[in-house]
Amino acid sequence: MTITGIKIKNHLLLLLIFILIGSDNKAICQADSVYIKNVRQYIAYIDSLTRLKKMPNNLAETVAEGPVTVEEFLISKDSRDTIPKRKILGGFGKYTIQNRRGDTVYKIYYHDNIDMNLFETYYFRNNNLIGAKIELQDEGIGNTIFSKEEYYEKSRIVFSSSTKSNLSERYQKRVEISLLETGAKFLTEFRKGN
């Protein structure tokens, strides 16, 4: 490479560094689309309705709660039989916000407390999944250790954001789920039940 080529390369590199440091990142990062802004507004609206002390008359909430168990097998004293025993790992709750007729779902909120608190929230517009988020929080403290948020258009991810995490493998498996697939599964269950 010639000296002139090296100088041009160095100038381009300096220009790029200047742009990266001196800009407010609008030149580099794409601004949120109108669709993303609309999804955020819709999610905020649905969340505001579900936080009211009294839910609006056109909405209903269904609740499914229970223990999360695993089956263990104990060996009898004479070693001839195994005895099944259920061990409770924690509890879960699944809350569905829908219209009174039960034919339109707006939000499905899932929580369990196996090892740590896991929160999954799925948002629907016209019975189509448009957004989801997942959070893993310390037991009892409420500090968010990991979070991820996704928005969808026509069953395709159009936005994704997550916190960096240094989770152990045990907890990493709890959050390495496809929110899109899980949300679609919850929507299918809703449709079958109504």
Secondary structure, DSSP 8 states (H G I E B T S, - for coil): --HHHHHHHHHHHHHHHHHHHHS-STTTS----HHHHHHHHHHHHHHHHHTSSS--TTEEEEEEEEEEEEEEEEE-TTSS-EEEEEEEEEEEEEEEEEETTSS-EEEEEEEE-SSSEEEEEEEEETTEEEEEEEEEE-TTT--EEEEEEEEESSSSEEEEEE------HHHHHHH-S-HHHHHHHHHHHHHHH-
